[in-house]
């Protein structure tokens, strides 16, 4: 086991600290009585957790694919089960994304949440522990426990603090996610029965039969495709996003959707390489459908939040597309797209929450012509809108460019179809920007009639962003341009781990796979492939 691990040599168990800080903070939050004190406590706990995670980045050794900062403790000796946690170049950045987004979730809830603040802060901090736990677990059972631990708190966040259709949205979210989890659990049990270990690095690269790999791949994919979400399992997302409070939408968009992409990289590709190759044409096809359908549906929305929710389906389609291109550029582009989507879409949901607090509406027509009244809001809306459709110089451009480059270099038809999604993204974001900044299609802004914000000189006015809101969005803006102009530090972190993952896959694919590929999988493979056989594409 030790050959996969670099044990933590810091003076404290950093990953356990990251897991325990929010959990202890959640329990202590139950002692507070004042809402303002609870908000300050929640912000302090999440901020300290974010600062405590910094050594993961500053002390990370990018030259190795081994798991770092590892902690190993005996957990259930009767099952040979250990508490083992660590990070590699695939998971470390996602842990950092989680810890740095959570303080922003507290800040954007400052005036949004008006009831049951104690329970809200408790739920928020429990979710943080669960999300970090998924990214650091090197044990399948521990991974599953944290995976499931997110389900109830997020369900409660939507069901208690959600909008008018919160019951429908929360139950739909629960049923979809829980159904996927059952197949995932079955896959974990099958892996344990087959190998006698829960240790993830040992499960990778094992000589499983193709049939076994196929069942494992399908079981895991159902869980991860729901979480991404991938067409046609995406229908829970718009409802959950629209009804969730701002913090819930930010958590869903910035972090939870990434768990599916991370699952594909951690389980499907290294543990079922032959099955991954066999099902790759299907996954590429579903990714392209997600990109185009997500963009098309976003184009027709009049509710700003629903528009951004459908855009997430399209953006996450780029993630799965990059992953299942199964080459270095595609996987790095997918991983960077997960980080970028977390930054940009999280910011857009914060902006929507801000305008909703002022106008009590998410309709584009009600929130149009804001340019003269809320110039700072419009400035940030413009930055994150440009980032959302991948304008050059912003973060999303780098990741989408890498995915498209990987697609065109391997399957030009796939690249050409994916470009359609990029064009749709530009269309719906520019349309949103034009109407919110200047006016509705009839040339008039309607917010003045509907807003109760204030009145000056006979005219209704909307208050522009305050210092808290400016600080929250400015923090995310730094990453938009940093990654947009200088993504090398993040790509370097991924380099060794992605190379190792592809080596594992190459070693795990045998000649038998070429004979097993048949049926529709073959036809799709022929459609997307050049004349070269699949194995030659590694």
N, C-alpha and C positions, 0 to 999 in steps of 0.2 A: 504493500500500500504506500509505503513512504516514498517510493520513486516518483510518485505523482505530486508530492507535497513539498512546499517550503514552509516550515513552521514559523509562526509569528515570533519575531525576535524583538518586538517593541517591549517596553517595560510594562505593558498592560494588554489584556486580551481585547484588541480593538473591535473585532467583529461582535463578540459577546456584549461589549459595551454598547455598540450601535443597536443591538437587539433589545437590550434591557432598558436603555435610557427612555425611549418612548413608552415602554410598558410600565415601568415604575412611575413615569410622569402621568400616565393615564390613571393609575390607582390613586396617586396623591391628589389628582384633580378632583376626586370625589370629596375631598375635605374642604374645598373652597365653596364659598357661598355667593360672593360677588361676581357678576358677569364680567366686569372689567378685569378683576383679578384672574379669572379663569382664562380670558383671552391673553393676558400678559404671561400667565403660566404656560399656556400652550405654545405661545411664540418663543418663550425662553427655552422650553424643552426641545422644540424642533430646531431652534437655532444652535443650541449646544450640540445636538446630534449632528447637524450639518458640519459644524466646526470640527467635531471629533472624527468625522469621516475623512477629513483632508489628508491625513497621512496615507490613506489608501492610494491616493493619486501621487503625492510627493515621494513616497517611499516605494512605489511600485517598480518592479524590474521588468521593463518591456522586452528584454532580450530572451525571456524564457516563456514557454507555454505552460509551465507548472502552476499549480494552484498556490497562491501566496497568502501570507497572514493566517495560515491554517491553525485551527484549534481542534484538538482531538481528545475526546473524553468518552469513557465507557458509559453507555446509556442503558441498554437492555441486554445484558450479557447472555441471557437465555436464547436470544435471537441473533447473537453476534452483532447487535446493533449499536453503533457509536454515534455520539454527537460530534459531527465533523463538519466544519464550515471553513470556507476560504473563497478567494476570488481569483479569476484569471482575466485575460484581456477582453473576454466577452462579457463578463458580469460586472467588472469593477466600475465601468462608466455608468451602468444602470443603477448601481448602488448610489453613486454620487448624484445622479439625476434625482433619485428618490429623496435623498436627505436634503437636497437644496430646493426642491419644489415644495416640501411640506411647510416650511415657515411662510411661504407665499400663500399657501392655503389658509393659514390662520389669518394673515393680513387681509386677504380678500373676503374673509368672513366677519371682519370687524364690525361692520354696521349691517351686514346682510342677515346674520342669524339673530333672531330677536327672542327666541324662546328655547328653554331646555339647554342652556349653554353648557352646563356641567356634563350632560350626556353627550353633547356634540364634541366637546374637547376630548372626552374619554374615547369616543368612537374614532375620532381622527387619529389619535396617538396609537390606538390598537392596530389600525390599518397600517400605519407606518411600520410597526414592528413586523407585521405579517409580510408586507411587500419586501422589506429588506431581507427577511428570512428566506423568501423564495430565491432571491438572487445569490445568496451566500451558501445555500445548502448543498452539500456534496453527498447527501444521503437521500435516496428516493423517498423514503418514508417521511423524513424530516421535511423534504420539499413539499410533499403532499399535505402534511399538516399545516404548513404555512399557507399553501395554496388555498386550502379550505378555510383557514382562519380569516381570510379576507372577505369571504362570502357574506357572513352575517352582518359584520359592521357596515359594509357598503349597502347591503339591503336595508339596514336601519337608517342609514343616512338618506337614502332616497325616500323611504316610506315615512319617515318622521318629518324631515325638513324639506321635502320635495314640493312640487307644484300641484295643481288641481287634479292631475291624473297620476298621482304618486303611487297609489295602490296598484294600478295596472302596470306601471313601469317597473316597480320594485319586484313584483311577482314574476314578471316576464324575465327580468334580469336574473332572478334567483333560479327559475326553472331551466333556462338555457345553460347557465354556468354549472348548475348542479348536475344536469344530465351529462354534460361533457366530462365532468369530474368522475362520474361513475366509470366511464370507459378508460379514463386515465388510471384510476385505481386498479382496475382489472389488469391493465398493462404492467403496472408496477408489481402486482402479485405474481403475474406470469414470469416476469424477469427474475424475481426472487426464487420462485420454485425451480426455474431452469438453471440458475447460477449459484444460488445459495448466498447471495450478497446483496446488500442495499447500496453499496458504495458506488457512486456514479462513475468515477474514473475507471473502475474495474469493469463496469458494465459496457463501457465503450470499446469498440473494436473486438468484441468477442465473436467467435465463429458460429453465429446462429444460422440455422437453416433459413432458406428464403421464405418458406411458409411462416415460420415463427416471426421473422422480421416483418412480414406483411401485416400480420395481426397486431404486432406491437405498434407499427407505424400508424395503422388505421385507428387504433384505440387512442394513441396520443394525439393524433391529428384532429380528431373530433373535439378534444378538449381545447387544444391550442387554437383551432380555427374559430371556435366560438369566442375565445378571448380576444383574438386579433382586432376585430372580427372579420372573417372572410365570407364573401358571397357563397351560398345563400343563407349563412347563419348570422347575418349582420343585423337582423331586424330588431333585436333587443336594444341596440346601441342608440338610435335616435330617440326612442322613448325614454331611456335612462338618462341621456344627456339633457333632454329638454326639461324633464321633471326634477332632476337633481339640483340641489343648491350649487352655487358657484364652486365651492371647494370640492364638492363631489364630482362635478364635471371636469375640473382641473385634474383631480386624481385619476379619474377614468381615462382622460385623454393623454395625460403626461406619463402615467406609469402603468396602469393596469392593462392597457392595450398592448404594452410592450412585453407582457408576460407570455403572450402567445408566441411572438417572434422568438423570444428567448428560449421558450420550450422547444421549438423546432430545432434551434441550434444545439441545445443541450441534450436532447433525447433522440429526435428522429434521425438527424443526419449521422451522428457518430454511432448510434446503437443499431440502426437499420439502414446501412448504406445501400445495400442492393435494392431494398424496398423503396428507398428514397429515389433511386434512379428509375425504378419501374413506374412509380406514381408521379414522377417529376412532370410529365406533360400535363397531367390533370391539374397539378398545383399551379403550374404556369398559366394554364387556361383560366382557372378560378381567380388567380391574381389579376390577370388582365380584365376579366369581367368586373372584379371589384373596383379596379381603377376607373373603368369607363362608366359603370353603373353608378358608383359613388359620385363621380363628377356630374353625370347627367342629372341625378336626383337633386344634387346640391344646387344646380342651375335653376331649378324650378321652385325653390323654397322662398317663402316670404317671411318666415320666422328665422331670425338671425342664428339662433342657437341650433335650430334644426339644420340650417345650411352648413354650419361648421361641423355638426355631427356627421352629416353625409360626406363632407369633405374628408373626414377622418377615415372613412371606409376606403376612399380612393388613395389617400396618402399611405395607409397601412398596406394597401395592395402593392405599392412600390416595395415595401419591406419584404413581403412574402415573395414577390417577384425576384428581388435581389438574392434572397436566401436560396431559392430553388433554381437559380441559374448555376449554382454549384461551382462558382469560380471565385477567385480572390477579390476581384473588383466588385462583383455582385454582393458578396457577403459583407464586405466592408461598407459598401454603400447602404446596404440594408441596416447594418448596425448603427451607422451614423444617422440614417433617416429616423431610426427610433429615437435617438437623442434629440434630433432637430424637431421632430414632430412634438415631442414632449415640451420643448421650449416654446415653439411658435403657437401651437394650438392651445397650450395651457394659457399663454398670454391672451389669445383671442377670447377664450372663455372668461378670463378675468375682465376684459374690456366689456364683454356682453353683460356680465354681472354688474359692472359699474353703471352702464347706461340703463339697465333694468331698475336699479335702485332709484334712478332719477325720474324715469318716465313711466315705470310700472308696465312696460310693454316690451316685447322682443320683436315686434313687427317692424320690418324695414321701413314701411311707409310712415309709421309713427315716429321713427327715429331718423328721419332724413333731414338734410340741410343743417348739419351741425357745425359746419366749417367755421362760421363767424362766431358762433356762440361758445364752442368748446375746442379751441385750436390745439390745446395740448393733447386732448383725447384723440383728435383727428390725426395728430402727428404720430402717435403710437399706433393708431389703427392703420395708418398708411404703411408704417414700417413692418408690422406683423402680417399685413395683407400681402405685401411684396414678398416677404419671406415665405408665406404659405404657398404661393405658386412658383417658388423657386427662382426669383429674380436674381440675376448675377450679382455677386457681392454679399448675398445673404446666405445663411447657413443651409437652407433647404436646397439651394442650387447645387451645392457640392455633392450632397448625398444622392439627389435625383440624377445628377449628371453621371455619377459613378455607376448607378444602376442601369441607366440607359446605355452607357458606354459598354458595360458588360453584356447587355442584351444584344446590342448591334454587333458586337464582336463575336457572339456565339450563335444567336438566332436573329437575323435581321428583321424577320417578320414580327417577332415578339417586340423588338425595339420600336418598330414602326407603329404597332398598335398601342404601345405604352405612351407614345408621344401624344396620342389623342387625349389621354387622360391629363397630360400636362397642359394641353391647350384648353380643355374644359376648366381646369383649375384656374387658369388665368382669366377665363371668361367670367366665372361666377364670383371670383374675388374682386375683379375690377368693377363688375356691376354693383356688388355690395358697396365697395369704396365710393364709387361715383354717387350712388343714391344717398349714402349716409353723410358724405361730406358736403355735397351740393344740394341736390333736391330730388324729389320723386320724379317719376316719369312725366307727370303733368306739369313739372316745373315748380312745384310748391312743396315746402316742408310742412309737415302736419304736427310736428312735436309740440308746437306752441299751443295748439288748441287742446291737446290731450294732457300735457304736463301740469302737475300741481307744484312744480319746483319753486316757482317764484314769479314776481311780476315787478317790472320796472318801467315807469313812464307809459303804462298802458300795454306793455309788451311782456309776454311770458319769457323767462330766461331759464337756462339750465346752468347749474354750477359746474365749472370745469374741474379737472382733477385736483385733489388735495395732495399734500406732501406724502402721505402714506401710499396713495395710489401711484404717484409719480415714482417714488422709490421702488415699489414693487415691479413696475413695468420697466424702469431703467435697468434694473438688475438683469432682467431677461434680455433687454436690448443689447447689452454688452456681449452676450453669447451669440446673438444673431450675427453680429459683425465680426466677432473674433473667429468663430467657426467659418464664417463666409469668406474671410480673407486669409486665415491661417489655420486650416484644419489639421495640419501635419501632426501636432502633438497628440490629438485623439486617434488619428489613423495609426500612428506608431504604436500606441498602446495595444491596438488590436492585432498588429502584424503577426507576432509569433503564434498567438492562439488560433488565428484563422488559418495560418499555414499548417499548423499541427492538425487542425480539424480536417482540412482537405487531404492531408497525408493519411489520416485514419480512414477516411472514406475510400481513398484509392486502394489502400491495402485490403479493405473489406469487400471490394467488388471482385468477384471471380468470373470466370468464363461462363459458368452456368447461367448467370444473370442474362447474358445475351440470348440464351436459348429460351429462357422463361418468358421474356417480354413478348407479349402477343396481344391480340384483341384490339380494343379501342386505344389502349395505352400505346401500342405500337403506331397506330394511325396518327395519333396526336404527336407522337415522337417524330414521325416522318414529316409531319406538317411543319414542326418547329425546328427540325434538325436539317443540317446540311447533309451531304452524302457520307460524312464521316460517321463511324459507329460510335455509340454513346461513350464507351470506355475511353476513346481517344480524346474526349473533351475534358478530362481531368487535367 
